[in-house]
Amino acid sequence: MERAWLALIRGERRGPVALLLRAGLRFASWPYGLGTRFRNHGFDHGWKKIHRATVPVVSVGNLTLGGTGKTPCVEYVARFYRDLEMQVAIVSRGYGSEAGRNDEAMVLEENLPDAPHYQDPDRLAAANRAIEESESELLVLDDGFQHRRLHRDLDVVLIDATRPPTRDYLFPRGTLRESVGGLRRASAIILTRCDQVSATEVDAIRDWLRHRFPGKPIATTEHRPTELLGGDEPEPVDSLNGRAVAAFCGIGNPAAFRQTLEGLGARVVNFRSFPDHHAYSRADVDDLNRWAESLPPDVLIATTQKDWVKLRLPTLASRPLRAVRIGLAFRDGQAEFDAELRRIAPAL
């Protein structure tokens, strides 16, 4: 269902029926837009209460449904404050979680074992627990831009350069959770996946943001593979260069993962995608094993770290399975962004 909807809103489906369906979705987006504006108006004017935590809160969020690469940015922010020897906790809604932990929490737990992660649909309650139980000195709110009940001292908003808001629409006609005007609330804007579009397009997006929202720090970044996980020891990512690779993932932007592999020089001979935050069942694993058996014996199978933490398998049908670990790498604007992060630290 999700794939069919995405194909429709992105114009991949053609013909008069698709045009009519897109028109219907555009009509449906009007009451949705009115609802989001009314809700934000309530918070802006004090009709809806905003609760302030006893410690600073940094929110990392976005405007859209689906993946913009928040997890590497959450890791960067949490690690920044940990390097300042601050007690940091991560708070999230826990979408798609099982037994209290979803894929993002498991990735962050593996990469940041000293930053506890609290997941609860009531993020205000999770924030209070994090402060009380972990004596946290700062909270990182994961996917928190639209969660306005909890006051934040810094609002970081990510924009995927491969899917800029200039080419998007409000839900359900598009993937925007709220109108682009919501970026006025942002403290800093980070463009992600800038390596997957041309420099001209990155400049165009940045110029548009500067014109529409003057004075806001704007950084450009890419999601840079750092190592391969799944073997006895981490392996260098350049070992994929020239290698035949079959890949699968269940993330918000599967095409970006394929581009990452191809950017490493891998020859992607087969590719499968699952819905975002897919919870792999025993039947899924059996299906993946059958799929792996159909591949040539010299093929390496690759997936994302988010998928691998839910599987924890070294092989599929005797083919090695490796997870690509991703880190946030700044192209420009890092000094200004770090200054924004450091600005709220003295409040402690």
Secondary structure as GFF3:
##gff-version 3
##sequence-region A 1 348
A	DSSP	alpha_helix	2	9	.	.	.	ID=ss1
A	DSSP	alpha_helix	16	44	.	.	.	ID=ss2
A	DSSP	beta_strand	57	62	.	.	.	ID=ss3
A	DSSP	alpha_helix	70	83	.	.	.	ID=ss4
A	DSSP	beta_strand	88	92	.	.	.	ID=ss5
A	DSSP	alpha_helix	103	111	.	.	.	ID=ss6
A	DSSP	beta_strand	117	119	.	.	.	ID=ss7
A	DSSP	alpha_helix	123	134	.	.	.	ID=ss8
A	DSSP	beta_strand	138	142	.	.	.	ID=ss9
A	DSSP	beta_strand	154	160	.	.	.	ID=ss10
A	DSSP	three_ten_helix	165	167	.	.	.	ID=ss11
A	DSSP	three_ten_helix	180	185	.	.	.	ID=ss12
A	DSSP	beta_strand	188	192	.	.	.	ID=ss13
A	DSSP	three_ten_helix	194	196	.	.	.	ID=ss14
A	DSSP	alpha_helix	199	212	.	.	.	ID=ss15
A	DSSP	beta_strand	218	229	.	.	.	ID=ss16
A	DSSP	three_ten_helix	237	240	.	.	.	ID=ss17
A	DSSP	beta_strand	244	249	.	.	.	ID=ss18
A	DSSP	alpha_helix	254	263	.	.	.	ID=ss19
A	DSSP	beta_strand	267	273	.	.	.	ID=ss20
A	DSSP	alpha_helix	282	293	.	.	.	ID=ss21
A	DSSP	beta_strand	300	304	.	.	.	ID=ss22
A	DSSP	alpha_helix	305	311	.	.	.	ID=ss23
A	DSSP	beta_strand	315	316	.	.	.	ID=ss24
A	DSSP	beta_strand	319	332	.	.	.	ID=ss25
A	DSSP	alpha_helix	334	343	.	.	.	ID=ss26
A	DSSP	three_ten_helix	345	347	.	.	.	ID=ss27
###
